[in-house]
Amino acid sequence: MNITSSDKFQKQINILPIIIIGSGVSGLTIASKIKDTNFLILEARDRIGGRVFTNEKKMDMGAAWIHGSDNNPLNKYLNFDNLLAISNSNPWMHSENIPIKYLCNKYNITEEKRQKLASIWNELATKIGNKCNKTIIEGFEEIKEENLDEYKYNKKDLFSFLYMIEVWCGGSIKNVSTTFLHEEKYNSALFGDYGGAHYIFKNGASSLIDALLNSANEKNIKDKIIYNQIVTKVVYKDSYVEVYTNEGQIYYCNQLCITVPPGPLKNIIFCPPLDSKRLESLSRIKLGSYKKIQLEFLQEDVFWNDNNTPMFLTYNSKIDGEEYYLNKIDDESKSKSKSDGEMLFPYILWNNYNYSKNKPILEAICPADIGWQLTGLTDEKIIDIITSHLKNYYPNMPEPFA
């Protein structure tokens, strides 16, 4: 029997049965299910969890929700006693099903008015979804002309629903397709929704990570993780795979599971290259941006009187939705507003954690382009901008201490 040079090389290296790239929810789920205990997880960060990151105060700086509990594959890992059901359907896309308070300092939006707006929006959203080969904002502009009387009467408030789409998608309505509002997979649920209630973790989403780790039985998954390993190249050989990292390390395996998000995936060099269909699919994926700003107050300083509502929506008195979303604000005005420290966007949805976690914390949601406008600013500047929005309604509010 002749032994080839390739056979000799394989005997000299340690070829693992399986390597998993990424220790987020996907990577840990795979690790908990595989029967072989001889595997490695390569993690780019210095911690596990991926987009799940719960701080010492049990507040989620990243992922915080279970979206849709009907047939959710994560249900088997969840203790629903540790979850709080916020809404029986998507609270952003179908805000009529959740007690959100609308704060507009120009006039009072009663609950009756809010429900009427939601009803109008649901009708308009259906019409937008039927517009083919367009973005949501393009579809909105078309249907507003077709429904001009209804639009004129409610236009300042209807634009808040476009903001809610961005909160849910993390993407700009200038990029999100109208098909989002009209997909076959939503036939068993409401548009833009997953079936079942939407939950928040009472003690942070890290409890899901703990459940995944504990489900692994005899496998100690944490011992299998190597941190600070950014994968830069993957080379497929005839009988094994080479995995290169930015530290110059090379790992070898028979099977490779890649669980990184689309952004980092685009930075990995594949040899041989990915086929044209996969490259085309990757190029069409647009990454969302979803920034959360948490303001913590002393318990005795809680100033908002909305403790029966998990969320409230504030309106900006200086820039309305029509100006913002239909590009009626010129670049000079935007630059001046930014230099003056004013709000550059019309709405902020606030998560009221005094309601859901008994913590005196308000969380501002800044999706898509709104979040990008805050990028690069100092924490002090961001706090000034965000609190100025609240001071429209609570002029005597105290300053947050964290």
C-alpha positions as CSV (number, residue, x, y, z in Angstrom):
1,M,0.0,0.0,0.0
2,N,1.4,3.4,-1.0
3,I,1.0,6.3,1.4
4,T,0.7,9.6,-0.4
5,S,2.1,12.9,0.8
6,S,-1.5,14.0,1.5
7,D,-2.0,11.1,3.8
8,K,1.2,11.8,5.7
9,F,0.2,15.5,6.1
10,Q,-3.2,14.5,7.5
11,K,-1.5,12.3,10.1
12,Q,0.6,15.2,11.2
13,I,-2.3,17.6,11.8
14,N,-5.2,17.5,14.1
15,I,-8.3,17.2,12.0
16,L,-11.4,17.7,14.1
17,P,-14.8,16.2,13.1
18,I,-16.6,19.5,13.4
19,I,-15.7,23.2,13.8
20,I,-18.4,25.8,14.5
21,I,-17.8,29.5,13.7
22,G,-19.7,31.7,16.1
23,S,-21.0,31.2,19.6
24,G,-24.3,33.1,19.3
25,V,-27.7,31.4,19.6
26,S,-27.2,29.5,16.3
27,G,-23.7,28.2,17.1
28,L,-24.6,27.2,20.6
29,T,-27.8,25.4,19.4
30,I,-25.8,23.4,17.0
31,A,-23.2,22.6,19.6
32,S,-25.9,21.4,22.0
33,K,-27.3,19.0,19.5
34,I,-24.3,17.3,17.9
35,K,-23.5,13.9,19.2
36,D,-19.8,14.1,18.8
37,T,-18.0,15.7,21.7
38,N,-14.9,16.4,19.8
39,F,-15.5,19.8,18.3
40,L,-14.4,23.4,18.5
41,I,-16.2,26.8,18.4
42,L,-14.2,29.7,17.0
43,E,-15.6,33.0,18.4
44,A,-14.5,36.4,17.2
45,R,-15.3,38.3,20.4
46,D,-14.1,37.7,23.9
47,R,-17.5,36.5,25.1
48,I,-20.3,34.1,24.0
49,G,-23.8,35.0,23.0
50,G,-23.3,36.9,19.8
51,R,-26.0,39.5,19.6
52,V,-27.3,38.5,23.0
53,F,-25.5,40.6,25.7
54,T,-27.1,41.1,29.1
55,N,-25.3,43.5,31.5
56,E,-24.9,43.2,35.3
57,K,-28.2,45.0,35.8
58,K,-30.0,42.3,33.8
59,M,-30.6,44.8,31.0
60,D,-30.2,43.6,27.4
61,M,-27.8,45.7,25.4
62,G,-28.5,43.5,22.4
63,A,-31.3,41.0,21.6
64,A,-34.1,41.2,24.1
65,W,-37.2,39.6,22.7
66,I,-38.8,36.3,21.7
67,H,-40.7,37.2,18.5
68,G,-43.8,35.0,18.1
69,S,-44.1,32.0,20.4
70,D,-46.2,29.7,18.1
71,N,-43.9,26.9,16.9
72,N,-40.8,28.9,17.8
73,P,-37.8,26.5,17.6
74,L,-36.4,28.1,20.8
75,N,-39.5,27.2,22.9
76,K,-37.9,24.0,24.1
77,Y,-35.2,26.1,25.8
78,L,-37.4,28.7,27.4
79,N,-38.9,29.0,30.8
80,F,-42.0,31.1,30.2
81,D,-42.2,31.9,33.9
82,N,-39.1,34.1,33.2
83,L,-40.7,35.9,30.3
84,L,-43.2,38.7,30.1
85,A,-45.8,38.7,27.3
86,I,-45.9,42.3,26.0
87,S,-48.3,41.7,23.2
88,N,-50.3,38.9,21.6
89,S,-49.0,40.1,18.2
90,N,-46.1,42.2,16.9
91,P,-46.3,45.3,19.1
92,W,-44.6,47.5,16.4
93,M,-46.4,46.4,13.3
94,H,-49.7,46.0,15.0
95,S,-49.6,48.6,17.8
96,E,-53.4,48.5,18.0
97,N,-53.0,45.3,20.0
98,I,-50.8,46.8,22.8
99,P,-51.3,49.8,25.1
100,I,-48.8,52.3,23.6
101,K,-49.3,55.9,24.6
102,Y,-48.8,58.5,21.9
103,L,-47.3,61.7,23.2
104,C,-47.8,64.6,20.7
105,N,-47.4,68.1,22.2
106,K,-49.5,69.7,19.4
107,Y,-52.7,67.9,20.4
108,N,-53.9,64.9,22.4
109,I,-54.0,61.6,20.7
110,T,-56.7,59.7,22.5
111,E,-56.9,55.9,22.6
112,E,-59.9,56.1,20.3
113,K,-57.9,58.3,17.8
114,R,-54.9,55.9,18.1
115,Q,-57.1,52.9,17.3
116,K,-58.6,54.7,14.3
117,L,-55.1,55.6,13.0
118,A,-54.1,51.9,13.3
119,S,-57.2,50.8,11.4
120,I,-56.4,53.3,8.6
121,W,-52.8,52.2,8.5
122,N,-53.7,48.5,8.2
123,E,-55.8,49.3,5.1
124,L,-53.0,51.4,3.6
125,A,-50.3,48.8,4.4
126,T,-52.3,46.2,2.5
127,K,-52.4,48.5,-0.5
128,I,-48.7,49.2,-0.2
129,G,-48.0,45.5,-0.1
130,N,-49.7,45.1,-3.5
131,K,-47.4,47.6,-5.2
132,C,-44.8,45.5,-7.1
133,N,-41.1,46.1,-7.4
134,K,-41.0,49.1,-5.2
135,T,-39.7,50.1,-1.8
136,I,-42.1,50.9,1.0
137,I,-41.7,54.6,0.8
138,E,-42.3,54.5,-3.0
139,G,-45.4,52.5,-2.4
140,F,-46.5,54.8,0.3
141,E,-46.2,57.9,-1.9
142,E,-48.3,56.2,-4.6
143,I,-51.1,55.1,-2.3
144,K,-51.3,58.5,-0.5
145,E,-52.2,60.0,-3.8
146,E,-54.9,57.4,-4.3
147,N,-56.3,58.0,-0.8
148,L,-55.6,61.7,-0.6
149,D,-58.5,62.8,1.6
150,E,-57.8,60.2,4.3
151,Y,-54.1,61.0,4.0
152,K,-54.5,64.7,4.3
153,Y,-56.5,64.4,7.4
154,N,-54.2,62.1,9.2
155,K,-50.9,62.6,7.5
156,K,-48.8,63.8,10.5
157,D,-49.7,60.8,12.5
158,L,-49.7,58.1,9.8
159,F,-46.0,58.7,9.2
160,S,-45.3,57.2,12.7
161,F,-46.2,53.8,11.2
162,L,-43.4,54.1,8.7
163,Y,-41.1,54.7,11.7
164,M,-42.5,51.6,13.3
165,I,-41.6,49.5,10.2
166,E,-38.1,50.7,10.6
167,V,-38.1,49.8,14.3
168,W,-39.2,46.2,13.4
169,C,-36.9,45.8,10.4
170,G,-33.9,47.8,11.6
171,G,-33.8,48.9,8.0
172,S,-34.7,52.1,6.1
173,I,-38.1,52.1,4.3
174,K,-36.1,53.5,1.4
175,N,-34.6,50.0,1.1
176,V,-37.3,47.6,2.5
177,S,-39.4,46.1,-0.3
178,T,-43.2,46.4,-0.4
179,T,-43.2,42.5,-0.4
180,F,-42.5,42.8,3.3
181,L,-46.1,43.8,3.8
182,H,-47.4,41.1,1.5
183,E,-45.7,37.7,1.8
184,E,-47.2,34.3,1.6
185,K,-45.5,33.1,4.8
186,Y,-47.6,35.6,6.8
187,N,-50.9,34.1,5.7
188,S,-51.2,32.4,9.1
189,A,-50.4,35.6,11.0
190,L,-50.7,39.4,10.6
191,F,-48.5,41.2,8.1
192,G,-44.9,41.6,9.3
193,D,-45.6,39.3,12.2
194,Y,-44.8,35.8,13.5
195,G,-47.6,33.9,15.0
196,G,-48.0,34.0,18.8
197,A,-47.2,36.4,21.6
198,H,-44.1,38.5,21.7
199,Y,-42.1,38.2,25.0
200,I,-39.4,40.1,26.8
201,F,-36.9,38.4,29.1
202,K,-37.5,39.5,32.7
203,N,-33.9,38.8,33.7
204,G,-32.2,39.3,30.4
205,A,-31.8,37.2,27.2
206,S,-28.6,35.6,28.7
207,S,-31.0,33.2,30.3
208,L,-31.6,31.7,26.9
209,I,-27.8,31.3,26.5
210,D,-27.6,29.6,29.9
211,A,-30.4,27.2,28.8
212,L,-28.6,26.3,25.6
213,L,-25.4,25.6,27.6
214,N,-27.3,23.5,30.1
215,S,-29.1,21.5,27.5
216,A,-25.8,20.0,26.2
217,N,-25.8,17.3,28.9
218,E,-22.3,15.9,29.3
219,K,-20.7,18.3,26.8
220,N,-19.1,21.3,28.5
221,I,-19.6,23.7,25.6
222,K,-17.7,26.6,27.2
223,D,-14.5,24.5,27.2
224,K,-14.8,24.0,23.5
225,I,-14.7,27.8,22.7
226,I,-11.6,29.6,21.5
227,Y,-12.1,33.4,21.8
228,N,-10.8,36.3,19.7
229,Q,-10.6,34.2,16.6
230,I,-11.8,36.2,13.6
231,V,-12.0,33.8,10.6
232,T,-10.5,35.4,7.5
233,K,-10.3,32.5,5.1
234,V,-11.8,29.0,4.5
235,V,-10.1,26.6,2.2
236,Y,-11.8,23.4,1.1
237,K,-9.5,20.5,0.5
238,D,-10.5,17.1,-0.9
239,S,-11.0,15.4,2.4
240,Y,-10.9,18.3,5.0
241,V,-11.3,22.0,5.5
242,E,-8.7,24.6,6.5
243,V,-9.9,27.5,8.6
244,Y,-7.6,30.6,8.9
245,T,-7.9,33.3,11.5
246,N,-6.5,36.9,11.8
247,E,-4.1,35.6,14.5
248,G,-2.4,33.4,11.9
249,Q,-3.9,30.2,13.3
250,I,-5.0,27.4,11.1
251,Y,-7.7,24.9,12.2
252,Y,-8.6,21.7,10.4
253,C,-11.9,19.9,10.3
254,N,-14.0,17.4,8.3
255,Q,-17.2,19.5,8.7
256,L,-17.6,23.3,9.1
257,C,-20.7,25.1,10.4
258,I,-20.7,28.9,9.8
259,T,-23.2,30.9,11.8
260,V,-21.8,34.4,11.4
261,P,-24.1,37.2,10.3
262,P,-24.1,38.3,6.6
263,G,-21.7,41.3,7.2
264,P,-18.8,39.3,8.6
265,L,-19.6,36.5,6.2
266,K,-18.8,38.8,3.3
267,N,-15.3,39.4,4.7
268,I,-14.4,35.7,4.6
269,I,-12.4,34.5,1.6
270,F,-13.5,31.1,0.3
271,C,-11.3,28.8,-1.7
272,P,-12.7,27.8,-4.1
273,P,-14.9,30.9,-4.3
274,L,-18.6,30.7,-3.5
275,D,-20.7,30.0,-6.6
276,S,-22.4,33.0,-8.4
277,K,-25.8,32.3,-7.0
278,R,-24.6,32.5,-3.4
279,L,-22.5,35.6,-4.1
280,E,-25.5,37.2,-5.7
281,S,-27.7,36.4,-2.7
282,L,-25.1,37.8,-0.3
283,S,-24.8,41.0,-2.3
284,R,-28.5,41.6,-2.1
285,I,-28.7,41.3,1.7
286,K,-28.9,44.7,3.3
287,L,-27.8,44.9,6.9
288,G,-30.1,46.7,9.3
289,S,-29.0,49.1,12.0
290,Y,-30.8,49.2,15.4
291,K,-29.4,51.4,18.1
292,K,-30.7,51.4,21.7
293,I,-30.1,54.2,24.2
294,Q,-30.9,53.4,27.8
295,L,-31.3,56.2,30.3
296,E,-31.4,55.2,34.0
297,F,-32.9,57.4,36.7
298,L,-33.1,57.2,40.4
299,Q,-36.3,55.4,41.5
300,E,-37.5,58.4,43.4
301,D,-36.9,60.5,40.2
302,V,-39.3,58.5,37.9
303,F,-41.1,61.3,36.2
304,W,-43.2,59.6,33.5
305,N,-46.7,58.6,34.3
306,D,-47.1,55.8,31.9
307,N,-46.5,52.8,34.1
308,N,-49.4,50.9,32.7
309,T,-47.9,51.0,29.2
310,P,-44.8,49.0,28.1
311,M,-44.0,51.6,25.4
312,F,-44.8,55.2,24.5
313,L,-44.1,57.2,21.3
314,T,-42.9,60.8,21.4
315,Y,-43.3,63.2,18.5
316,N,-40.8,65.9,17.6
317,S,-42.4,69.4,17.4
318,K,-39.7,70.7,15.0
319,I,-39.6,68.0,12.4
320,D,-42.6,66.0,11.4
321,G,-42.8,62.6,9.6
322,E,-43.7,64.1,6.2
323,E,-40.7,66.3,6.2
324,Y,-38.4,63.5,7.3
325,Y,-39.5,60.6,5.2
326,L,-40.4,62.6,2.0
327,N,-37.0,64.4,1.9
328,K,-38.4,67.9,2.6
329,I,-35.5,68.8,4.8
330,D,-32.5,70.1,2.9
331,D,-28.9,69.2,3.9
332,E,-28.2,72.7,5.2
333,S,-31.0,72.5,7.7
334,K,-29.9,69.0,8.7
335,S,-26.3,70.2,9.3
336,K,-27.6,73.2,11.3
337,S,-29.9,71.0,13.4
338,K,-27.0,68.7,14.2
339,S,-24.7,71.5,15.2
340,D,-27.4,73.0,17.4
341,G,-27.9,69.6,19.1
342,E,-31.5,69.4,18.0
343,M,-33.4,66.2,17.1
344,L,-33.0,65.3,13.5
345,F,-35.8,62.8,13.4
346,P,-39.6,62.9,14.1
347,Y,-40.3,60.0,16.5
348,I,-38.8,57.9,19.3
349,L,-40.4,54.8,20.6
350,W,-39.5,54.3,24.3
351,N,-39.4,51.0,26.1
352,N,-40.7,51.6,29.6
353,Y,-38.7,49.2,31.8
354,N,-40.4,50.5,34.9
355,Y,-43.3,48.6,33.6
356,S,-41.6,45.4,32.3
357,K,-38.7,45.0,34.7
358,N,-39.4,47.3,37.6
359,K,-36.3,49.3,36.7
360,P,-36.3,53.2,36.4
361,I,-35.0,52.9,32.9
362,L,-36.2,54.3,29.6
363,E,-34.9,52.9,26.3
364,A,-34.9,55.0,23.1
365,I,-35.1,53.0,19.9
366,C,-33.2,54.5,17.0
367,P,-33.4,52.3,13.9
368,A,-32.0,52.7,10.4
369,D,-30.9,56.2,9.3
370,I,-32.0,57.6,12.7
371,G,-29.4,55.5,14.5
372,W,-26.7,56.3,11.9
373,Q,-27.2,60.0,12.6
374,L,-26.1,59.4,16.2
375,T,-23.1,57.4,15.2
376,G,-19.8,59.0,16.2
377,L,-21.3,61.5,18.6
378,T,-20.1,61.5,22.2
379,D,-22.3,60.0,24.9
380,E,-22.9,63.4,26.3
381,K,-24.1,64.7,23.0
382,I,-26.4,61.7,22.4
383,I,-27.9,62.2,25.9
384,D,-28.5,65.9,25.2
385,I,-30.3,65.1,21.9
386,I,-32.4,62.3,23.3
387,T,-33.4,64.0,26.5
388,S,-34.3,67.2,24.6
389,H,-37.0,65.1,23.0
390,L,-38.4,64.0,26.4
391,K,-38.2,67.6,27.7
392,N,-40.9,68.5,25.1
393,Y,-43.3,66.7,27.3
394,Y,-41.5,66.7,30.7
395,P,-39.7,70.1,30.9
396,N,-38.8,69.6,34.6
397,M,-37.5,66.0,34.2
398,P,-34.3,65.2,36.2
399,E,-31.1,64.3,34.4
400,P,-30.3,60.5,34.1
401,F,-27.5,59.3,36.2
402,A,-26.5,56.6,33.9
